[in-house]
Amino acid sequence: MVALFRPDLAWRILTRRIWSGCNWPDSPDAIQRRLALDHVLRGSPHCQLIGSVQGAFTIRSGERAGQEVLARHRAALPDAVVCANDQMAIGVLRALTAAGVRVPEEIAVTGFDDLYRARLADPPLTTVRQPMHLLGERACARLLDRIARPSLSPSVQVLPTELVLRSSCGCPPGTVTRQTVKTLKPATTEPPSRVRSPAAPT
């Protein structure tokens, strides 16, 4: 998620009003992705998080998030909706399209995971690709290690990810560009609330 805001890769999203489609606060994945967003916002003083909504990693919850964005901000849409996974992002796209909102002309949308259906979305979804097969391999290896050695201490492994730029963030149609994402040290605290009221001064 961090790379989505690098000025050399996605300048369109910088200095903009952001809405976050996050997931359940007890989900380790959701916590880390929100902390990454907060990390980027701290380094981007002209970029404001104007709202967020919790979801359930599903397309339907993404549709509800998109509907909430429209209900709260139809007169002045955020410039981008950053979703914690691709399924929520696809749901957001559906809600915006149903309301006649053009993506990315009026609002950008990004996801996380790079599911196969992300490239089939309309427009194709900008997202962060994580190595699903490698995740499974490492998890199975770790499980076998724990079975063989029940006293084995828990550990955290950080795997490489890639930013996949497609047209939902404002890149030209047909764009499929991959860039390595800088790895951050995993955080161990819950993300602080950084949502500002729409009426708050900027």
C-alpha positions, 0 to 999 in steps of 0.5 A: 500500500505504501507504494501507491503514494510514491510520487514517482509512481502515482503522483495523481493521488498525492496532495489529495483527499483520501477515503479508506475502505478498511476491514475488521480491526481484529484482522492482522492483515487489515491492521498492517495495511492501515498502518502502512496507509497511516505511515504514508499519510504522515509523510504526505502533509498535503494528503488528507484522510477524510473518511473510512469505513470498515468492511469484511473483505467482500465485494458486497461490503465494498459496495456498501463502502462505495454507497457510503462514500456517495452518501457522504461526499457526492457533492465533493468526492474524495480523489481516491478510495484506497481499499484494503483488498481487491474484493472491496475495491471491486465492490466500490467500483460497482457502486460508483459505476451504478451511480454514474461516477466515472473511474478514474476521471472523477475518483481513483480506486485501488486495492490490495492482493492482485486477484485475477478478477482485478485485471478484469474489472472495469477499469482494471484495478491498480493494486498491490500484488502479494505472493499467494503461492509463496505465502501458502508454502511458508505457512505450510512449512511453518505448520510442519515445523510447529508439529515437529517442535511444539515449543517453537516460538512464533515468528514474523516473515515479511514477503516481497510485494509489487505495486501493479499500476493499471487504469483505475488510479488514472494511468492510461488505459492498457497500462500494466506496470509493476514496481517493487514495494519497499518493505516496512518493518511490521508494526505491532500497535493498532493504527491511530485514528487519523480521520478528520471531520469533513468540516475540519480545517485543512 
